[in-house]
């Protein structure tokens, strides 16, 4: 399994591969300062044309409205390339926010990484 780490002053990301699925571990606050790190992580995660991308929010701290907008931007990029995005590790609070804002309509939320990987494998067949 290869890993790449991208860091900003507020958030860092680690990109891991599980077969044909890229996992982006988010660590820290998802806000305006996370933009460069997210952009770099997305580019690395999608470089080899994965079947899906999974966002791991277990290490994410605060997610503000700008952070939500950045996630919406990733969803738009994924949709343009027909790459499914899945997520796990959201706190109940942020899961509710994703549902209220309807992000959950475009991003399958899973209870854990293995469930997300299984979901990604199903969505790519």
C-alpha positions as CSV (number, residue, x, y, z in Angstrom):
1,X,0.0,0.0,0.0
2,X,1.5,3.4,-1.1
3,X,0.9,6.5,0.9
4,X,1.4,10.2,0.2
5,X,1.1,13.0,2.7
6,X,0.0,16.6,2.0
7,X,0.1,19.2,4.7
8,X,-1.1,22.8,5.3
9,X,-0.9,24.8,8.5
10,X,-4.3,23.5,9.5
11,X,-5.0,20.2,7.8
12,X,-3.0,17.3,6.5
13,X,-4.1,14.5,4.2
14,X,-2.7,11.0,3.7
15,X,-3.6,9.2,0.5
16,X,-3.8,5.4,0.7
17,X,-4.7,2.8,-1.9
18,X,-6.9,-0.2,-1.2
19,X,-6.8,-2.1,-4.5
20,X,-8.5,0.2,-7.0
21,X,-9.9,2.6,-4.4
22,X,-8.1,5.7,-3.1
23,X,-8.6,6.7,0.5
24,X,-8.0,10.3,1.6
25,X,-7.4,10.6,5.3
26,X,-8.3,14.1,6.5
27,X,-6.6,15.3,9.7
28,X,-7.4,18.7,11.1
29,X,-9.9,21.4,10.4
30,X,-11.6,21.5,7.0
31,X,-11.8,25.2,6.2
32,X,-10.4,27.7,3.8
33,X,-6.8,26.8,4.8
34,X,-7.5,23.2,3.7
35,X,-8.0,24.1,0.0
36,X,-4.5,23.5,-1.2
37,X,-4.1,20.3,0.8
38,X,-7.5,19.0,-0.5
39,X,-6.6,20.0,-4.1
40,X,-3.2,18.3,-4.0
41,X,-4.8,15.2,-2.3
42,X,-7.5,14.9,-4.9
43,X,-4.9,15.2,-7.7
44,X,-2.8,12.4,-6.2
45,X,-5.8,10.2,-5.3
46,X,-7.2,10.4,-8.8
47,X,-3.9,10.3,-10.8
48,X,-4.2,6.5,-11.5
49,X,-7.9,6.6,-12.3
50,X,-9.3,4.9,-9.2
51,X,-12.7,3.1,-9.2
52,X,-13.8,5.3,-6.3
53,X,-12.4,7.8,-3.7
54,X,-13.2,7.5,0.0
55,X,-12.9,10.5,2.3
56,X,-12.0,9.5,5.8
57,X,-13.3,12.1,8.3
58,X,-12.2,10.3,11.5
59,X,-9.3,12.7,12.0
60,X,-11.1,15.8,10.8
61,X,-11.9,18.5,13.4
62,X,-14.1,21.4,12.7
63,X,-15.7,21.6,9.3
64,X,-17.0,25.1,8.5
65,X,-19.1,26.4,5.5
66,X,-16.0,26.9,3.4
67,X,-15.0,23.3,4.2
68,X,-18.4,22.1,3.0
69,X,-17.9,24.2,-0.2
70,X,-14.6,22.5,-0.7
71,X,-16.2,19.1,-0.4
72,X,-18.9,20.2,-2.9
73,X,-16.0,21.1,-5.2
74,X,-14.6,17.6,-4.9
75,X,-18.0,16.1,-5.6
76,X,-18.2,18.2,-8.8
77,X,-14.8,17.1,-10.0
78,X,-15.7,13.5,-9.2
79,X,-19.0,13.7,-11.1
80,X,-17.3,15.2,-14.1
81,X,-15.0,12.1,-14.2
82,X,-17.7,9.7,-13.0
83,X,-15.7,8.7,-10.0
84,X,-17.9,7.7,-7.0
85,X,-17.1,9.4,-3.7
86,X,-17.8,7.7,-0.4
87,X,-17.2,8.8,3.2
88,X,-16.9,7.5,6.7
89,X,-15.8,8.7,10.1
90,X,-18.3,11.6,10.3
91,X,-19.4,12.5,13.8
92,X,-23.2,12.4,14.3
93,X,-23.2,16.2,14.1
94,X,-21.5,16.4,10.8
95,X,-23.4,13.5,9.4
96,X,-26.6,15.4,10.2
97,X,-25.2,18.5,8.4
98,X,-24.3,16.4,5.4
99,X,-27.9,15.1,5.4
100,X,-29.5,18.6,5.9
101,X,-27.3,20.1,3.1
102,X,-28.1,17.1,0.9
103,X,-24.4,16.3,0.5
104,X,-25.4,12.8,1.6
105,X,-27.4,12.5,-1.7
106,X,-24.1,12.6,-3.7
107,X,-21.7,11.0,-1.2
108,X,-22.4,7.6,0.3
109,X,-21.8,7.8,4.1
110,X,-20.6,4.6,5.6
111,X,-20.0,3.5,9.2
112,X,-16.3,2.5,8.7
113,X,-13.6,2.1,6.1
114,X,-14.3,-1.6,5.2
115,X,-18.0,-0.8,4.5
116,X,-16.9,2.2,2.3
117,X,-14.5,0.0,0.4
118,X,-17.2,-2.7,-0.1
119,X,-19.6,0.1,-1.3
120,X,-17.0,1.4,-3.7
121,X,-16.4,-2.0,-5.1
122,X,-20.2,-2.4,-5.7
123,X,-20.5,1.0,-7.3
124,X,-17.7,0.3,-9.8
125,X,-19.2,-2.9,-11.1
